[in-house]
Amino acid sequence: MTDELNEPLGLNEPLEPRPARPRGKRTKSVVAALLLCGAGGAALLLSLRDPQAGQPVAVARIEMVEPPPAPAPASVPMERASVTETDKRADEIADIEKRSGVKVTRVGGGELPGALIIRLDEQHTALAPAPDKRLVEKGRSGPLPKIGADGAKPMEVYARPATISARLPAGAPRIALVVGGVGLNAQLTASAIDELPGAVTLALAPYGADPESVAAKARDRGHEILLQAPMEPYDYPRENPGPHTLLTTRGAGLEDLHWLMSRFSGYIGMVNYLGAQFTADETALTPTLTDIAGRGLLFLDDGTSPRSLVATLAPRLALSAARADVAIDAGASGEAMEKALTQIEALARRNGQAIVTAGALPQTMTRLARFARELERKGIALVPLSALASRIEDKEARAGKWK
């Protein structure tokens, strides 16, 4: 009887010998197994080299961004400094400009974020806000300047203070530079406002899409401003200065004058544009200058006409006025301009002061900016026109004109 407990079924059955396999087939099987192992190992190595093989992959780029440096204090002069603005809004930039006097220019004119250039060329001189309600009255064409009930005058309230550098000696000669034609060309207007020192007085044309905005920008940069009034030349109407030109044929009528005055606010006075015929006609000129004086404004004769009667009439009308000593012609060559600028310096040293007028033209802007910035090094103070305007006499009304 079979003991199935100690001798399980089939445990003691004799094993039948297995038939021998051919040696060649066995060798091939071994080689095949080795090849499979090698392939598996290679796959394993490849998977180890690429840790992402066979796995879902998500790529994220992390960049380290440095915070923008703190702006330099407005009291520390510098020429140029570059910063990167990433998250400030445009209105914040405008607020910085207004409070500090630092002009922020976005390279290429692009929107934020982008590289910025902060230029601090001079100590900022803030002007009184305009319009001042005390100095405004309602006119048919718009608001007009007036003397306030307290005696305040636009030529005083809106003027830029004449600050003389402590590096200049007491009694240093002074030069006032007046650049006209501002507001007619956007690019030249921006250059005049931004590139010329704040002590340069700008004369704004009454035309353009938004002269009030141009006036505000100029004053924000520290420039006192004039209203450039078109006046009748000798060859009118062949040479026409523009709409609402002051004409001798209008007699004592002031409608055109008041239209011009209403175009923008914040100016200290007026300067003629052309006007050789008008400024030589006492009948037409007298009521015009009387109205200007009565509104607390000054008048600048641009010095281009030797027949002008402004110098003769100003003292009689209690008008604060001035006449340019040198008027740089619009078509002046480079050599002629250098000659004029040399003449201006000589006049300032001889007489203690000089006034020069020029136009905002491409060929003159760069040279005028350099001339203005070099004056202090030469011992001459650059001052706004209001610092040199006074009641003048005929003998003081001599001007040179270079072509």
Summary of the structure (lengths in Angstrom):
residues: 403
radius of gyration: 41.0
end to end distance: 144.7
largest distance: 158.5
contacts: 1179
relative contact order: 0.12
helix: 35%
strand: 19%
